[in-house]
């Protein structure tokens, strides 16, 4: 005969699993609809209808649409953080590859998340979660800067402020995402996926020692 306490624990565990699975289904549905229709056309009702649950069920997980949005951003940033931390054990090039892979593998998602963050900052209501998001980014930055500093020390990267290396990666990825969505450049680039692979290759190779022919503070004669 199964002890009553054991049965209760199993039921509670299963209930938690179902709750988490449903929450993930809500987030997956929200992301799918946001990518397809944009944030202005997606509502809590449309998310609920998409996965055949009641609107009230969503509010058991999230108090508002803003909470759904910020959770998507946090999950994305945590995924990037975990991947970067693992890559940093190998090399700065591996970390750079992960960074560009995550951002450029889905330019539509990258740009969507930027818009969502801008909206959340403007609307307010999720300041605590925004703080968590920024903390994750600071952790990523600190880890990358430490790795970059070590690579500079051994002569593998140009001896400039580590922030230069970090920021140029962001600038290259940001420019590539904007270019992906440009109607003008869409006519020029016949194979945008191949172009993104080219950008990634440039990204992991730039900044190597010996590329610059001047110091950051040097002036033209």
C-alpha positions as CSV (number, residue, x, y, z in Angstrom):
1,X,0.0,0.0,0.0
2,X,1.4,3.4,-1.1
3,X,1.9,5.8,1.9
4,X,-0.5,8.7,1.9
5,X,2.3,11.3,2.3
6,X,4.1,9.9,-0.7
7,X,1.0,10.0,-2.9
8,X,0.4,13.6,-1.9
9,X,4.0,14.6,-2.7
10,X,3.7,13.0,-6.2
11,X,0.4,14.8,-6.9
12,X,1.9,18.1,-5.8
13,X,5.0,17.4,-8.0
14,X,2.8,16.6,-11.0
15,X,0.7,19.7,-10.4
16,X,3.9,21.9,-10.4
17,X,5.1,20.2,-13.6
18,X,1.7,20.8,-15.3
19,X,1.8,24.5,-14.2
20,X,5.2,25.0,-15.6
21,X,4.4,23.3,-18.8
22,X,1.3,25.4,-19.3
23,X,3.3,28.6,-18.5
24,X,5.9,27.6,-21.1
25,X,3.0,27.0,-23.6
26,X,1.7,30.5,-23.0
27,X,5.1,32.0,-23.6
28,X,5.7,29.9,-26.7
29,X,2.3,31.0,-28.1
30,X,2.9,34.6,-27.2
31,X,6.3,34.6,-29.1
32,X,4.8,32.9,-32.1
33,X,1.9,35.4,-32.4
34,X,4.2,38.4,-31.7
35,X,6.5,37.3,-34.5
36,X,3.6,36.7,-36.9
37,X,1.4,39.7,-36.1
38,X,3.4,42.2,-34.0
39,X,2.9,43.5,-30.5
40,X,0.1,45.9,-31.4
41,X,-2.2,43.1,-32.6
42,X,-1.5,40.5,-29.9
43,X,-3.8,40.3,-26.9
44,X,-4.1,38.1,-23.8
45,X,-7.3,36.8,-25.5
46,X,-5.6,35.9,-28.7
47,X,-2.8,34.0,-26.8
48,X,-5.4,32.1,-24.8
49,X,-7.4,31.2,-27.9
50,X,-4.2,30.1,-29.7
51,X,-3.6,27.3,-27.1
52,X,-7.2,26.7,-26.3
53,X,-7.3,27.8,-22.7
54,X,-9.3,30.4,-20.9
55,X,-8.2,34.0,-20.5
56,X,-8.4,33.6,-16.7
57,X,-6.0,30.7,-16.9
58,X,-3.3,33.0,-18.3
59,X,-3.8,35.4,-15.4
60,X,-3.0,32.6,-13.0
61,X,0.5,32.8,-14.5
62,X,0.9,36.4,-15.5
63,X,-0.8,39.5,-14.2
64,X,-0.6,41.4,-17.4
65,X,0.6,41.2,-21.0
66,X,3.7,43.2,-19.9
67,X,4.6,40.3,-17.5
68,X,4.5,37.9,-20.5
69,X,6.7,40.2,-22.5
70,X,9.3,40.7,-19.7
71,X,9.4,36.9,-19.1
72,X,10.2,36.4,-22.8
73,X,13.1,38.8,-22.5
74,X,14.4,37.3,-19.3
75,X,14.3,33.8,-20.7
76,X,16.1,35.0,-23.8
77,X,18.8,36.7,-21.7
78,X,19.2,33.8,-19.4
79,X,19.7,31.5,-22.4
80,X,22.4,33.8,-23.7
81,X,24.0,34.1,-20.3
82,X,24.2,30.3,-19.9
83,X,25.6,29.9,-23.4
84,X,28.2,32.6,-23.0
85,X,29.4,31.3,-19.6
86,X,30.0,27.9,-21.1
87,X,31.7,29.4,-24.2
88,X,33.9,31.7,-22.0
89,X,35.5,28.5,-20.6
90,X,36.9,27.9,-24.1
91,X,37.9,31.2,-25.6
92,X,36.8,34.7,-26.5
93,X,36.3,33.6,-30.1
94,X,33.8,30.9,-28.9
95,X,32.0,33.5,-26.8
96,X,31.8,35.8,-29.8
97,X,30.4,33.0,-32.0
98,X,27.7,32.3,-29.4
99,X,26.8,36.0,-29.2
100,X,26.4,36.4,-32.9
101,X,24.7,33.0,-33.3
102,X,22.0,34.0,-30.7
103,X,21.4,37.4,-32.1
104,X,21.6,36.8,-35.8
105,X,20.0,33.3,-36.1
106,X,16.6,35.0,-35.8
107,X,16.8,38.7,-36.7
108,X,13.0,39.1,-36.5
109,X,13.1,37.9,-32.8
110,X,16.0,40.2,-32.0
111,X,14.3,43.2,-33.3
112,X,11.0,42.3,-31.7
113,X,12.6,42.0,-28.3
114,X,14.2,45.4,-28.7
115,X,10.8,46.9,-29.4
116,X,9.2,45.0,-26.5
117,X,11.9,46.3,-24.1
118,X,11.4,49.9,-25.3
119,X,7.6,49.5,-24.7
120,X,8.1,48.1,-21.3
121,X,10.5,50.9,-20.3
122,X,7.9,53.4,-21.5
123,X,4.9,51.8,-20.0
124,X,6.4,50.8,-16.6
125,X,4.9,48.3,-14.2
126,X,7.7,45.7,-14.4
127,X,10.6,47.7,-12.9
128,X,11.8,44.8,-10.8
129,X,12.0,42.4,-13.7
130,X,13.7,45.1,-15.8
131,X,16.3,45.3,-13.0
132,X,16.8,41.6,-13.3
133,X,17.3,41.9,-17.0
134,X,19.9,44.6,-16.7
135,X,21.7,42.5,-14.0
136,X,22.0,39.6,-16.4
137,X,23.4,41.9,-19.0
138,X,25.9,43.3,-16.6
139,X,27.0,39.8,-15.7
140,X,27.5,39.0,-19.4
141,X,29.5,42.2,-19.9
142,X,31.7,41.6,-16.9
143,X,32.4,38.0,-17.9
144,X,33.2,39.0,-21.5
145,X,35.4,41.9,-20.4
146,X,37.4,39.6,-18.1
147,X,38.0,37.2,-21.0
148,X,38.8,40.1,-23.4
149,X,41.3,41.6,-20.8
150,X,43.1,38.2,-20.6
151,X,43.2,37.9,-24.4
152,X,44.7,41.4,-24.6
153,X,47.3,40.5,-21.9
154,X,48.6,37.5,-23.9
155,X,48.7,39.6,-27.1
156,X,45.8,37.9,-28.9
157,X,43.6,41.0,-29.2
158,X,44.3,44.6,-29.8
159,X,45.4,46.5,-26.7
160,X,42.5,48.9,-26.3
161,X,39.8,49.4,-23.7
162,X,38.0,46.0,-23.4
163,X,34.8,47.9,-23.8
164,X,35.8,48.7,-27.4
165,X,35.8,45.0,-28.2
166,X,32.5,44.3,-26.4
167,X,30.8,47.3,-28.0
168,X,31.9,46.6,-31.5
169,X,30.4,43.2,-31.3
170,X,27.1,44.8,-30.3
171,X,27.4,47.4,-33.1
172,X,28.1,44.8,-35.8
173,X,25.2,42.6,-34.7
174,X,22.8,45.6,-34.3
175,X,23.7,46.9,-37.8
176,X,23.2,43.4,-39.3
177,X,19.7,43.1,-37.7
178,X,18.7,46.6,-39.0
179,X,20.1,45.7,-42.5
180,X,18.1,42.5,-42.5
181,X,14.9,44.5,-42.2
182,X,15.8,47.2,-44.7
183,X,13.7,47.0,-47.9
184,X,16.6,48.8,-49.8
185,X,19.3,46.3,-48.7
186,X,16.9,43.4,-49.3
187,X,17.0,44.1,-53.0
188,X,20.8,44.1,-52.9
189,X,21.4,41.0,-50.7
190,X,20.0,38.0,-52.6
191,X,20.9,35.6,-49.9
192,X,20.5,37.2,-46.5
193,X,21.1,34.0,-44.6
194,X,24.5,33.6,-46.2
195,X,25.2,37.3,-45.5
196,X,24.5,36.7,-41.8
197,X,27.0,33.8,-41.8
198,X,29.5,36.2,-43.3
199,X,28.8,38.7,-40.5
200,X,29.4,36.1,-37.9
201,X,32.7,35.2,-39.4
202,X,33.8,38.8,-39.5
203,X,32.6,39.2,-35.9
204,X,34.7,36.4,-34.4
205,X,37.8,37.5,-36.3
206,X,37.8,41.3,-35.8
207,X,39.8,42.9,-33.1
208,X,42.8,40.6,-33.4
209,X,46.2,42.0,-32.5
210,X,48.1,43.6,-35.3
211,X,45.1,44.9,-37.2
212,X,45.4,48.5,-36.0
213,X,48.3,50.6,-37.1
214,X,47.8,53.3,-34.5
215,X,47.1,53.6,-30.8
216,X,43.6,54.8,-29.7
217,X,45.1,58.2,-28.6
218,X,47.4,58.8,-31.5
219,X,47.0,61.8,-33.8
220,X,47.7,62.2,-37.4
221,X,51.0,63.9,-38.2
